[in-house]
Amino acid sequence: MGISSEEIEKLLENFPNINREKFNDALKGVTCMMEYDKIRIYHCDIEKALYCGCGIENRDLYSWEWN
């Protein structure tokens, strides 16, 4: 279904040197869903924010990475 903000925080504990600003910027404008009172971000967008650069590589999204 997607990952809640609490689950994202727990996941990010595994990446102590991540650039949180770049990670959060990569999540701006992504598609998400609402489950009751929680917003859930799709796992593919979290993966992109982590591994396609952004947080770990300390860069912005490339135009072709934005959905």
C-alpha positions in Angstrom: 0.0 0.0 0.0 2.8 2.4 0.8 5.0 3.5 3.6 3.9 5.8 6.4 6.0 8.6 7.9 6.7 6.6 11.0 8.0 3.7 8.9 10.1 6.0 6.8 11.7 7.4 10.0 12.5 3.8 11.1 13.9 3.0 7.7 16.2 6.1 7.7 17.8 5.0 11.0 19.7 2.5 8.7 21.2 5.5 6.8 22.8 7.8 9.4 24.7 9.8 6.9 21.9 10.4 4.5 21.2 14.0 3.3 17.7 14.4 4.6 17.1 17.6 2.7 17.8 15.9 -0.6 15.8 12.9 0.4 12.8 15.1 1.3 13.2 17.2 -1.9 13.0 14.0 -3.9 9.6 13.2 -2.4 8.0 16.5 -3.3 5.2 16.0 -5.7 5.1 12.2 -5.6 1.9 10.2 -5.8 0.7 8.9 -2.5 -2.4 7.5 -0.9 -4.4 8.2 2.2 -5.3 5.4 4.5 -7.6 6.6 7.2 -5.5 9.3 8.8 -2.1 8.4 7.4 -0.5 9.4 4.2 1.4 6.5 2.6 4.1 7.1 0.0 4.7 4.4 -2.5 7.8 2.2 -2.0 9.2 3.0 -5.5 9.3 6.7 -4.6 11.1 5.9 -1.3 13.6 3.8 -3.2 14.2 6.5 -5.7 14.8 9.1 -3.0 17.3 6.7 -1.3 19.1 4.9 -4.0 18.7 6.8 -7.3 20.9 9.4 -5.7 19.3 12.1 -3.8 19.7 11.2 -0.1 22.7 8.8 -0.4 24.5 10.4 -3.3 23.6 13.9 -2.1 22.2 15.1 -5.4 18.9 16.2 -6.9 16.6 14.0 -9.0 17.4 13.9 -12.7 14.5 14.9 -14.9 13.9 11.3 -16.1 13.6 10.1 -12.5 10.7 12.3 -11.6 7.3 10.6 -12.0 
